[in-house]
Amino acid sequence: MEFFLVIEQGLDLMLTGMMTVFTFLGLLILLINLSSLIFRDLPDIKSNQDKNSESSNISDNHMRIINQINKRV
């Protein structure tokens, strides 16, 4: 009977640990998405390129890719 008690305690510990990790990761995902929504309204990189067009060596294709990545994040 002691063997089954040890197995039961092990399963309880495993489930508690798994739920803790699941809760932590879920909270982390929610916070990342929330911070993404908060910081989405930052100025666009394209407007900065217009101001510094002489000093910028980044091509238009690269700027479009960077802007697409910023929209996805």
C-alpha positions in Angstrom: 0.0 0.0 0.0 2.9 2.3 0.6 3.9 2.0 -3.0 0.6 3.3 -4.2 0.8 6.2 -1.8 4.2 7.2 -3.2 2.8 6.9 -6.8 -0.1 9.1 -5.9 2.1 11.7 -4.3 4.3 11.6 -7.4 1.4 12.2 -9.7 0.1 15.0 -7.5 3.5 16.7 -7.6 3.8 16.2 -11.4 0.4 17.7 -12.0 1.1 20.6 -9.7 4.3 21.3 -11.5 2.8 21.0 -14.9 -0.1 23.4 -14.0 2.4 25.9 -12.5 4.5 25.9 -15.8 1.4 26.1 -17.9 0.1 29.0 -15.9 3.4 30.8 -16.0 3.8 30.3 -19.8 0.2 31.4 -20.4 0.7 34.6 -18.4 4.0 35.2 -20.2 2.2 35.0 -23.6 -0.5 37.3 -22.5 1.9 39.9 -21.2 3.9 39.8 -24.5 0.8 40.3 -26.5 -0.3 43.1 -24.2 3.0 44.9 -24.5 2.9 44.5 -28.2 -0.4 46.3 -28.3 0.9 49.1 -26.0 4.0 49.7 -28.0 2.4 49.4 -31.4 1.8 53.1 -31.7 5.5 54.0 -31.9 6.5 56.2 -34.9 7.0 54.4 -38.2 10.5 53.8 -39.4 9.6 55.0 -42.9 9.0 58.6 -41.6 12.4 58.6 -40.0 14.0 57.5 -43.3 12.4 60.5 -45.0 14.1 62.8 -42.5 17.5 61.2 -42.8 17.5 60.2 -46.5 21.0 61.5 -47.1 22.6 59.6 -44.3 20.6 56.4 -44.7 22.0 53.5 -46.8 19.0 51.2 -46.3 17.2 50.4 -49.6 13.5 50.7 -50.0 13.1 46.9 -50.1 14.8 46.6 -46.7 12.7 49.3 -45.3 9.5 47.6 -46.5 10.6 44.3 -44.9 11.5 46.1 -41.6 8.1 47.8 -41.6 6.3 44.5 -42.2 8.1 42.9 -39.3 7.2 45.8 -37.1 3.5 45.5 -38.0 3.6 41.7 -37.2 5.3 42.2 -33.9 
